Amino acid sequence: MIQLSLAKRNFALPVCGSMPNLKGGMNKFIIFSFCLWLSLFDFNSQAADKKLPGYTDTPMIPGQKWKVHDANRPRPKVVKVGPSETLGQKPPAGAVILFDGTDTSKWSHNKWKVENGYMEVTRKSGSLQTKQKFSSIKLHIEFATPKEVKGESQGRGNSGVFLCGPYEVQVLDSWNNMSYADGQCAALYGQFPPKVNACRPPGEWQTYDIEFLAPKWDKGGKLVRKATVSVLHNGVKVHDKREMIGPSGHRNVRPYKQHDPGSIQLQDHGNPTRFRNIWLVELED
């Protein structure tokens, strides 16, 4: 007898030699094929039950073979990293200090919790934006996703760092947390996954060291330089002069539209993610 599982029920099938009224090699082949078909049917039904996070009804990303937030896009390889070498790094002379642990005056509102040298997202209080507008920059920022793990995929430690307006570097707890590849921590959201997953455990401080070159248009309004982003996540280079397809978007592809310098924004996505030691150096365009 052969034991098979079908739709979570066990079935016993006789081996070819014990089947009544069936003789010869052809009969054995038919029985074997039928058994194999049943086993594959069960395997596929189980795979369907384990749905990967992501989408299948989103547009294709221009220049790629993947859709936006594609559920089937390979996830970045996990690499083991220690504390970042730039953790606690002091700003150089001439840097614009956006948050020194106490002063939130550079931001649009101060409804987030401020204590022990960090800011923490207060749910439904709204995202923070800098009052000052920026173009091309080098940005240092430190963050920690909640130590108490709640939720999964995009519902776990979610926030984002928006550069000069609409260009997002994703913040997420990607430590043993499956999500779509272009929404992982350090992804250029909706466009490019990080080269590797260099996350630290929940509750531990992490760093982004970002170089951002703002898009440029000529006098006639023609785009002559795309937004270009390099990111070190905990000291690991996960993006190297990556040209963004356009502004970041959720489940869509957004074209470039000429715009002025913009704010740095920290996203309120409903999770109590923390930020500290935020400063930048402005670059010449």
Rosetta blueprint (number, residue, H / E / L):
1 M L
2 I E
3 Q E
4 L E
5 S E
6 L E
7 A L
8 K L
9 R E
10 N E
11 F E
12 A E
13 L E
14 P L
15 V L
16 C H
17 G H
18 S H
19 M L
20 P L
21 N L
22 L L
23 K L
24 G H
25 G H
26 M H
27 N H
28 K H
29 F H
30 I H
31 I H
32 F H
33 S H
34 F H
35 C H
36 L H
37 W H
38 L H
39 S H
40 L H
41 F H
42 D H
43 F H
44 N H
45 S H
46 Q H
47 A H
48 A H
49 D H
50 K L
51 K L
52 L L
53 P L
54 G L
55 Y E
56 T L
57 D L
58 T L
59 P L
60 M E
61 I L
62 P L
63 G L
64 Q L
65 K L
66 W L
67 K E
68 V L
69 H L
70 D E
71 A L
72 N L
73 R L
74 P L
75 R L
76 P L
77 K E
78 V E
79 V L
80 K L
81 V L
82 G L
83 P L
84 S L
85 E L
86 T L
87 L L
88 G L
89 Q L
90 K L
91 P L
92 P L
93 A L
94 G L
95 A L
96 V E
97 I E
98 L E
99 F E
100 D L
101 G L
102 T L
103 D L
104 T L
105 S L
106 K L
107 W E
108 S L
109 H L
110 N L
111 K L
112 W L
113 K E
114 V E
115 E E
116 N L
117 G L
118 Y E
119 M E
120 E E
121 V L
122 T L
123 R L
124 K L
125 S L
126 G L
127 S L
128 L E
129 Q E
130 T E
131 K L
132 Q L
133 K L
134 F E
135 S L
136 S L
137 I E
138 K E
139 L E
140 H E
141 I E
142 E E
143 F E
144 A E
145 T L
146 P L
147 K L
148 E L
149 V L
150 K L
151 G L
152 E L
153 S H
154 Q H
155 G H
156 R L
157 G L
158 N L
159 S E
160 G E
161 V E
162 F E
163 L E
164 C L
165 G L
166 P L
167 Y E
168 E E
169 V E
170 Q E
171 V E
172 L L
173 D L
174 S L
175 W L
176 N L
177 N L
178 M L
179 S L
180 Y L
181 A H
182 D H
183 G H
184 Q L
185 C L
186 A L
187 A L
188 L E
189 Y L
190 G L
191 Q L
192 F E
193 P L
194 P L
195 K L
196 V E
197 N E
198 A L
199 C L
200 R L
201 P L
202 P L
203 G L
204 E L
205 W L
206 Q E
207 T E
208 Y E
209 D E
210 I E
211 E E
212 F E
213 L E
214 A L
215 P L
216 K E
217 W E
218 D L
219 K L
220 G L
221 G L
222 K L
223 L E
224 V E
225 R E
226 K L
227 A L
228 T E
229 V E
230 S E
231 V E
232 L E
233 H E
234 N L
235 G L
236 V E
237 K E
238 V E
239 H E
240 D E
241 K E
242 R E
243 E E
244 M L
245 I L
246 G L
247 P L
248 S L
249 G L
250 H L
251 R L
252 N L
253 V L
254 R L
255 P L
256 Y L
257 K L
258 Q L
259 H L
260 D L
261 P L
262 G E
263 S L
264 I L
265 Q E
266 L E
267 Q L
268 D L
269 H L
270 G L
271 N L
272 P L
273 T L
274 R E
275 F E
276 R E
277 N E
278 I E
279 W E
280 L E
281 V E
282 E E
283 L L
284 E L
285 D L
